[in-house]
Amino acid sequence: MTAGAEETSPVPPAGVRSPAPPAEDLRSFDDRDFPSRTDTLGAALSETIGGPVGRHALIGRTRFLTPLRVMLIIALVFLALGYSTKAACLQTSGTGTADQRVGNWSHNRAYYELCYSDTVPLYTAELLNLGKFPYKSSWVETDETGKPRVQYDGTPAVRYMEYPVLTGVYQYLSMALAKTYTALTKLISMPIIAEVVMFFNIAAFGLALAWLTTVWAAAMLAGPRRIWDAALVAGSPILIFQVFTNFDALAVAFATGAMLAWARRRPVLAGVLIGLGVAAKLYPLLLLIPLALLAVRTGRLRGVGQAAVAAVVAWLVVNLPIMLLFPRGWSEFFRLNTRRGDDMDSLYNVVKSFTGWQGFDPNPGFWEPPTVLNTVSAALFAACLIAIGYVVLTADRRPRVAQVAFLVVAAFLLTNKVWSPQFSLWLIPLAVLALPHRRILLAWMTLDMLVWVPRMLYLFGEQNKGLPEQWFTTAVLLRDIAVITLCALVIRQIYRPREDLVRGGGVDDPAGGVFDGAPDAPPRWLPDWLRPRVEAPHILANRASAKL
């Protein structure tokens, strides 16, 4: 080669096959959103592992530490933190066999250690320690002196398992496994673990698997371009105190899985998962509301109908045997929710705390249903649904499924008479998919997590150097304001879709399923004031021809 000649690679003659395998596909997902590039907090945290992703990095080619696996590792860390916050309540007292040892909750340990979990007291309160089947067995409520209590109508205060069937059976199976372990410790040399602690451990293991499933489903729903949004599902601060407080992680897994099935255009599977979710907790039923509203706007009603029918069938398959065999025990969940008053975490109690108001139903009898409160709560939620429906049907661009689902579930929690601390788990995947602004979400999640501290110290009692009620209700009020702010931001992005991070790069609705990319096609009977403010040309043409 002469000096100055341009060096070129030899070109094989036409028709000659390469003796070596073709080069590896080195395409890169350069449009993927990276927190280390686009988020100040993410960039700062990335410095601990080498800094932000480089400009020339090949994205999406790692074989082991894929984004999903990294998020599952993060989830395991936070689940471990969640278990550690309950560990103090798993200390036991007594000697002898595993079933003779009990949890050591003396001196209100559960409150000052911040380790309270419903799982531990439920083991004895609902007769699981006796091996009783939940919906078949009952007991009578007693007062502080051990005397049987009487309802407001003079009948005995008989109680049954208060949970929906799937959650109740889950507790029963966890109990059966715990008792199996106890039996083994009596036969062979094994570590003796108190039966109630083993019950908690087995239940917590299943709940951890459920949350890992939620993380996986949320990552798939976010899509390859914004898969890192699901990192806040894996590493939400709310998990630290709430993931093992109750059994809500089961329902969250079913609900998020249902959304993924819908996104993949499998409405029957989505309906089955919704039905199973409702059999574990009522709230997954709310997911049918956004699907119905968006179906009206797009005219694609068939898929929603299939999902609704499948949900009913799946729910009946789980519930019908218990409903027929033990109708009194099966109906306890509905009866209990009817007669519950305003919970300490509800907005109604916040108003009572700061104003001295006696509530809508002052001085009710024992277990007397708060009729006025029930009516007001239902009316407020219905009003919120009407407002959400108006937004969905009239916005210039069709809202995303996750946006509407978040608004519906948030409205339910804000207007409901009960907001147990673990209910905040319901919002985590929905908020992440609806409003993937990490710093905003992290601020809300941190605030929600911190509500637990004044709650426990208030229950510990001022006489024990705890906190007064207003410290707790102030935290609840701030939490509710944060959720209302999230709702306002979601509505803002519905009306200003250009600000929606998910819809960048020509994406419409990754979780939309049959709605993804669908044009507006509202039914003719829908009045003009409930139609999109800017209708597509084909809709205007059809309406004009109909008038002719």
Steps between C-alpha positions, in 0.01 A plus 500: 500500500642834397544778749190711541274239347168458680476174693179309432367165611496234232157425360426131445394409146131468437359159585782407738385402850694625801700224672438666840164560667352847451589766754285520815198727476621820663184705468438719800175615665617859500150638560474329841451737788784479751458657843876559512466721192161663539450527876711700743444254782572204275821660376617562856424145610676356195831646619521216753524247215712693251285790388239552227481280193752612238403655169645211299366217717315218329160499667305180556785254435589386851430133560484479878429833669203590286277784622238252619750296699647812655152609607426158646821529703390844619163352594669224701695764693186695584308184586781411739469846653126442529561175685756663728247762613271217619776294662457655846140374505616146425673457834332231705459400861449166664671165469403158378374404157446748218124514555552583869702813429330834441598837361646740754297818452518605862496870595359593156821394328331508159450876529824634640704261282291607194472131411124443508361248252146366481636155417618423853183580703274355229654159558323469833217752453356306206559156656769400253716384790233237570506377141146624434379561146437877476146527366365200688613605847372793702558667834330762717660840554582580863569819692807583711374283785439197278123538506320418171386810315155566357421687177291815486194288419544272802640197315835341589804656329598193297807532276649307209806542281476857368700456177390412146521131417834487320678691777330288766601176329853637460516549877362150555763343273776700671370370834496142371863526389597657833332216690674248273833651600398483866416131460839434340682667790332249732613205288854588396773735615419836343523862620195578714331811364184628662203399289369856470842614375513221244149599391622855448811383314307276262241770432775759449681273253188480284444875527860560392447282192182695428688831511777366275224407257368856527846638418527273196154594374564873554830476309326329209224762505752784495648357181864483384532876453399589857563172679695677776180670614417175677804544726278699738262205520796287605650756735204693634554626856141395577614138488721547805207517740199371304582204277464254792246693707211310340430290192436772241805409291299204368229723353757746363670217311170385349403857405833582337501165322151575370623832359786318326262244351281783374803676352585181310145487363387201702176630651379163629821443696480858626147433622602175671778681686264781600253241631772328702615838627148584616492163675806620695405867547218707358705774335604321172133528402564872454719424196189422296388863534784659297472223242127567463549877466770461236291240319217751469737761359656263245193290427695182583261344746545133416831452682371668815189282491715188472715614791195575716342160434830322567540694825156394621565135410841494671357667810214249516733202461687611812204626703211269413613197705545709817185698424292182483665307784550782749279794397518672840880489508531596134293816543703624799729709276208697358324527835812627673566765237142620527514551876850648526521864599746757371850360529772694679684550167197641317433862410183485707702427813744779411210746503377360832848527648546869422143627546349291777223395261324182614467352153198419283376230738576611858476250785417186298428173676746213493530387136220731393552589132583870448226556245568867432876450470452210261269712284729803499807292419324326210362831369841669508660210315220504243555875451870437443420231244272741314778758490754241384257379233461855373878538474539167321226567246573867423880535506648587161705180503392172650655450848717198567362200691747546787406867538130427534559197724711709737235772520225246576690315773628824655146641505377184670765524773446871559122472532485163673436479873798265538858554381704238678875569473564203270240629252768739371659196333210510252616834365868420446493328156216722379679822599827387343327417170275807501752765604861382458662805659739340745567786739130581532408137563787449741387803701145362527620148586734628769224709654261205491760277663558749781129506593566165669722655767250743660227238452683246712608755761145634526372147562777456757332777697596840631513355850786278379689793346336444163360772275166686512236428238558822302856398413360192332203666332728777369714234334187341352386837367839563337488153344155566359608839364793327329266247335263778390801680350593186306143484368520865391828434317352197325198703387731777382690254281176356366410846372862572399617168354824656374614515863434127544840326514348167397367638174836625378641355180164435338379257767128503575410270789727203585238363742206580275449164332222541244492873581864553398493713186122470472315800355210659683167342411248594770144371454248723327281520810775676693410871537729763351620623839637152575696471177866585439546873463696438178342211317668301225391583141339159443276549806388841380426356155296213645298737716433727204380209285279377785328839516436488125 
